[in-house]
Amino acid sequence: MPDITLRDATDADLARMHELDVVCFEDPFRFDLRSMRGFVREAGAITIVAESAFGICGFILANVPRRGSMASAYLTTLDVHSEHRRSGLARRLVTAAERRVAAAGSSFVTLHVYLGNSGAISFYEAMGYGRVGLAEDFYGPGLDAWVYGKALP
C-alpha cells in the first residue's frame, strides 16, 4: 500500500471528496456537492483528507458548533475508499479528528450510523463509541440511525 498522509482539506479538494462520497455511499446516505460544501465551510468545521500518490483515498468531516460555553462535536461523515478499508486508515482519520475537536474545546462527540450498517457499528464501538439513542427516519422514511457518542479526554 502506498504511503498515506493526512492533511487539512482545502476548497480544491471538494470535488474529489464528493466523488469519493458517491463511491462510498448509496442514496440516501451520501451528500450532494452543495451540502458537502456547506458542511466543510461551516464555522467550526474540521476536515481531514487522507492522500496517497494516487489522490484522496479517504476523509473525515467533523463540526464543532458552539453552544454557550459548551462545545460538542459531530462527526458528519467518514469516507474511506474500498481499497483502503481494513488498513487502519479509518482509525487514523477518526483519531486525528478526535484530537482536533478536543483541541477546539469539545469534550464529547456524537455521530449517526444507519441501523443496517453493521460494519460501521462494529467499527465505532471498537473505537469506544457507545449507543446513546435512536434517530427515527434520520436518513429518510424507514431509515433509522443509531446515535453514538464518546467522551473525549
N, C-alpha and C positions, 0 to 999 in steps of 0.2 A: 504494500500500500504506500502511496506517495506521502511525503511529509505534508501535514496539515497544520496551518497556522490559524489562530483565532485573532480577529481584529474587529474594531468597530465598523459597522456598516456605514455607507455613505449613500446619498441620493442616487449616485450612479449604479448602485447595487440593486435598486428596487425592481427593475425589470427581471433580472436574473433570480432574485429571491421569489418573485411571483411565479416565474416559470417552475422553480423547484416546488413551490406550494401546490401547483397544479399537478405535478408528477406525484407528490406525496399523498395528496388527499383527494377524495372524490367529493362532488357536490353532495350535501351542503356543508361539508366540513372544511372547505378551502375558502380563502379570501379572494375577493376580486382585487384588482390592482389599486383601485381608488381607496378601498378600505384599508389595504395594507399600507399605502402611502400615508393615510391619516394616522394609523397606529404608530408608524415609525416617526412621524413628525410631531406627535403629541408631546406636550411638556412632560418631562419625566420618563420618556421612552429610553430604553436601553436595548440596542440591537447589536448582536454579535454574530458575525459570519465566520464560518469555517471555510478556509480556502486552500485548495491544493493547486498544483501546477496546471490542472485542467479546469479550474474555476471554482465557483461556490458549490460546496458539497453538503452544506448544512447551515442553519442559522437558528437563532432563538430571539424572540421578541418579548421583552418584559416591560411593564408600565408601572411606574411608582406615582400614583396620584396622591396629592397632598390633601389631607382632611384634618384641618386644625393643626394640632401639634403631633398628630399621629400619621404615619405613612404605612400603607400596606401595599405590597407589590402584587402584581398579577402577571402570571406567565401566559401571554396571549397565544403564542404558538411556538412549537419546536419542530423543525423540519430537518430530516437527515435523509439524504439520497439513499436508496436501497442498497447500493454498492458499498456503503459505509456503515450500514447498520450492524450492530453487534460487534463493533470495533472499539467501543468506548467513547466514540465521538459525542453521542447524545449526553453521556455523563459529563464529559468535559464542558459542553455547552451549558448544561444546567448548573454545574458547579461555578462556572465563570459568571453566569447571570446572578446566581445567589450571592456571590461575593459583591458584585456591583450594586445590587439592590440593598444589601446590608450597608454598604458604604454610603449609599444615598439616604440612609436613615430608616430603612424598613426593618421591622422586627418579625414580620410574618409575610408569607407568600401563599397565594391561592392559585388554582387553575381548575379547568373543567376537562373532563375526559368522557367521551361517549361511552355509554354502558357496554356497547358491543366491541370496544377496542381493548381486548384482553392483554395485548402486548404492551400498550401504553399504561394500562392499570398496573400490571406487574412491574414495569419499569419505575413508575413514580413511587410505588410502595417500597421498592428496593432502595430508592433514593431518600426514604424517610418521610414521605408524604402520607398523611392519614386522611381517611374519608371523613368529611365534616358535614356533608349534606347531599341532597339530590336537587337538581335543577330540571324540573319537568319542561319538556318541549324546548330545551335550550338551543338545539340545532334545527328546530322546526317541529311541526306536529308529530308526536310519537317518537321523537328523537331526544331522549332524556340524557342528561350528563350527571356523572358524579362530580361533586365539588371536593377537591382535595386541598389540604393546607399543611403548612410546615412552619414551625417557629425557626427563626434564624438566630445564630449565636451573636 
